[in-house]
Amino acid sequence: MTEHVIRAAGIAYPRNVRSTDYESAQEKSKVFKELNTVITVMAREITVSLKSPAMLIISLVMPVVMMGMIGGNLMQNMAGGLGFQLGSFMLIGMAINMLFMFTAQGMTSLIDDHETDFTQEMLVSPVSRYSLVIGKIFGSMFGAILSMIATLAVGLVMGITLPVGQLLLILALSPLMCLSGGALAMIFIGVIKNRKVANMAVMFIVMPQMFLSGVIIPIQHSTGALMVLSRMMPMTYCVDLARAVVYSGSPQYDSVVMFNPVVNCLVIVALTVGCLIVGTYFFAKSEKVR
Amino acid sequence: MSAVIEVNNLVKQYKGAKEPSVKGISFSADKGEFFAFLGPNGAGKTTTISILTTTLNKTSGEVRIAGYDTDKDARQVREHIGIIFQKSSLDPQLTAEENIRFHACLYGMYGYRPTFKLMPAEYRKRVLELADVVGIGDALFKPIKKLSGGMQRKLEIIRSLIHTPDVLFLDEPTQGLDAVSRRSLWEYINDVRNQYGTTVFLTTHYIDEAENVDRVCIINHGEIAACSSPEELKQSLLRQELILDAPNRAELTAELTAQGLSYTMNGHVTVSYQGSAQTIINKLQTQLTVLQIHEPTLEDAYVEFLGNTGRLAA
């Protein structure tokens, strides 16, 4: 379909048409060309993921460790007196955490591409660097969504269920959340050229957010530096948005959700765009400016 | 003819480097020309090709490819070029065909489809034809890891040409290839040049590869030391030699002296000359027993030029 649209929009548009039509068609074709780039890079990431059994296994096992073991222990020992069910609270947090963790981890494949010189092939192509990075993030989303689904399955085994309608809504919001996580990771990965350092950078991105963003521990009462840090984390707003979706209309809403969903959306978009611009700039610059 | 590659006073100094790797070089290549950059390792060949292909920023100077400035119109430049990097830039995790498909889609030739069978018939036909031409038809659906170095290089050629670029940049493309693979690769590139009029920019340190180009520039220490056709380069740098002998050597040497030619005695009589050997031979009356014409190779000229002047890069 994309090809049909690209052709219709006129990649090889005849020169004898009126100039305004021609320019409009060229602009349109550029948009579809970039869209095609995002799809192509995303498809490549998914193809590579599907050829890596280890990656698939880790995507499925990690939720058992995170939700089953860490979450299970917290539920058994710290669930009292919160005014809401810690299980559901944590399940939502862990699901979003998985999106962030696996998207950020997926972005480290840029280091592998750099080492195999495949980055050169991408950078010499006549497409926007943003399209390449966004395609990469969406490609990393495959493993992220797989692990999110596995987290929800672990939750199910633990007896924690979420309404199907809300789950579908979270699923619909997951590309934005992955984009947010991937864009944040790009700021670090864009300038790193070493796999080990990149893995450490991912830990550096994911671990503080897990504790500061309210994934497993409520942060409504955080003060001082911890409060400031939590408000700087994109995952804080993603987790809060997901909880707003799930707890919408329930009496626990006010004790679980911190911000208005519109505020959450606006902050996520702003942070994502900011991180994407900075990360892509670093990435392109680090390859070209030596 | 219009210049497809125009480089004026190009300078590149890497961060932290004490001196530039490329020191104000200027050259141009016309449409359809086969142009070679010849030089030892570290001479500045890859740096130059990286700037020309927009993968590296220059320090100063002006570079235009197909009429587009590499800084201001980098995207348009990329649309008009194909490149084979010094090191393979194939995705080792994909199959050969997946690598080509990825490239074709990135260049906006086709909308992405998840399998070869779902790609448009035009794409499938072209890929199969090209794969047959370079002899990798059987390996098209194999993972890159299972292809030999020669096959991978051929695949890179298919990939770099699938969007029919105006200029094909080849950065030491035959490095690590066996003789058979090298020959078939050059045959294919020549076919492409003849068929599409593609300008080819080659960097190499294999002198024999530069023998058949239209124009060769010798680069060393970031400077262009010489730039002309291989024939002109040989003639300007080296004198040709005639190796002669006769039963009556004294008569032969007297005749050579009379023609104003200098000679050395190294088993036979070796005469250095410029111009036509036929003219010299026609004037000789002495009966000859040995007659050999030693044509200098580009390698002779290259070694003479760089070696004797002590200008070889470290």
HADDOCK unambig.tbl for C-alpha pairs under 7 A between the chains (distance, minus, plus):
assign (segid A and resid 2 and name CA) (segid B and resid 111 and name CA) 4.91 0.50 0.50
assign (segid A and resid 3 and name CA) (segid B and resid 110 and name CA) 5.31 0.50 0.50
assign (segid A and resid 3 and name CA) (segid B and resid 111 and name CA) 3.89 0.50 0.50
assign (segid A and resid 33 and name CA) (segid B and resid 108 and name CA) 5.61 0.50 0.50
assign (segid A and resid 36 and name CA) (segid B and resid 111 and name CA) 6.07 0.50 0.50
assign (segid A and resid 36 and name CA) (segid B and resid 112 and name CA) 6.55 0.50 0.50
assign (segid A and resid 37 and name CA) (segid B and resid 105 and name CA) 6.96 0.50 0.50
assign (segid A and resid 37 and name CA) (segid B and resid 106 and name CA) 5.45 0.50 0.50
assign (segid A and resid 39 and name CA) (segid B and resid 112 and name CA) 6.92 0.50 0.50
assign (segid A and resid 40 and name CA) (segid B and resid 102 and name CA) 6.52 0.50 0.50
assign (segid A and resid 40 and name CA) (segid B and resid 105 and name CA) 6.61 0.50 0.50
assign (segid A and resid 40 and name CA) (segid B and resid 106 and name CA) 6.94 0.50 0.50
assign (segid A and resid 40 and name CA) (segid B and resid 112 and name CA) 5.71 0.50 0.50
assign (segid A and resid 48 and name CA) (segid B and resid 93 and name CA) 6.26 0.50 0.50
assign (segid A and resid 116 and name CA) (segid B and resid 89 and name CA) 6.36 0.50 0.50
assign (segid A and resid 117 and name CA) (segid B and resid 88 and name CA) 6.88 0.50 0.50
assign (segid A and resid 117 and name CA) (segid B and resid 89 and name CA) 4.75 0.50 0.50
assign (segid A and resid 118 and name CA) (segid B and resid 89 and name CA) 4.59 0.50 0.50
assign (segid A and resid 118 and name CA) (segid B and resid 90 and name CA) 5.90 0.50 0.50
assign (segid A and resid 118 and name CA) (segid B and resid 91 and name CA) 5.88 0.50 0.50
assign (segid A and resid 120 and name CA) (segid B and resid 89 and name CA) 6.74 0.50 0.50
assign (segid A and resid 121 and name CA) (segid B and resid 89 and name CA) 6.12 0.50 0.50
assign (segid A and resid 124 and name CA) (segid B and resid 55 and name CA) 6.56 0.50 0.50
assign (segid A and resid 124 and name CA) (segid B and resid 78 and name CA) 6.08 0.50 0.50
assign (segid A and resid 125 and name CA) (segid B and resid 78 and name CA) 5.93 0.50 0.50
assign (segid A and resid 125 and name CA) (segid B and resid 106 and name CA) 6.51 0.50 0.50
assign (segid A and resid 125 and name CA) (segid B and resid 107 and name CA) 6.31 0.50 0.50
assign (segid A and resid 126 and name CA) (segid B and resid 75 and name CA) 4.91 0.50 0.50
assign (segid A and resid 126 and name CA) (segid B and resid 76 and name CA) 6.97 0.50 0.50
assign (segid A and resid 126 and name CA) (segid B and resid 78 and name CA) 5.04 0.50 0.50
assign (segid A and resid 126 and name CA) (segid B and resid 79 and name CA) 5.40 0.50 0.50
assign (segid A and resid 126 and name CA) (segid B and resid 107 and name CA) 6.39 0.50 0.50
assign (segid A and resid 127 and name CA) (segid B and resid 75 and name CA) 6.93 0.50 0.50
assign (segid A and resid 288 and name CA) (segid B and resid 55 and name CA) 5.52 0.50 0.50
assign (segid A and resid 288 and name CA) (segid B and resid 56 and name CA) 4.38 0.50 0.50
assign (segid A and resid 288 and name CA) (segid B and resid 57 and name CA) 5.66 0.50 0.50
assign (segid A and resid 289 and name CA) (segid B and resid 56 and name CA) 6.26 0.50 0.50
assign (segid A and resid 289 and name CA) (segid B and resid 57 and name CA) 5.64 0.50 0.50
assign (segid A and resid 290 and name CA) (segid B and resid 14 and name CA) 5.66 0.50 0.50
assign (segid A and resid 290 and name CA) (segid B and resid 15 and name CA) 5.84 0.50 0.50
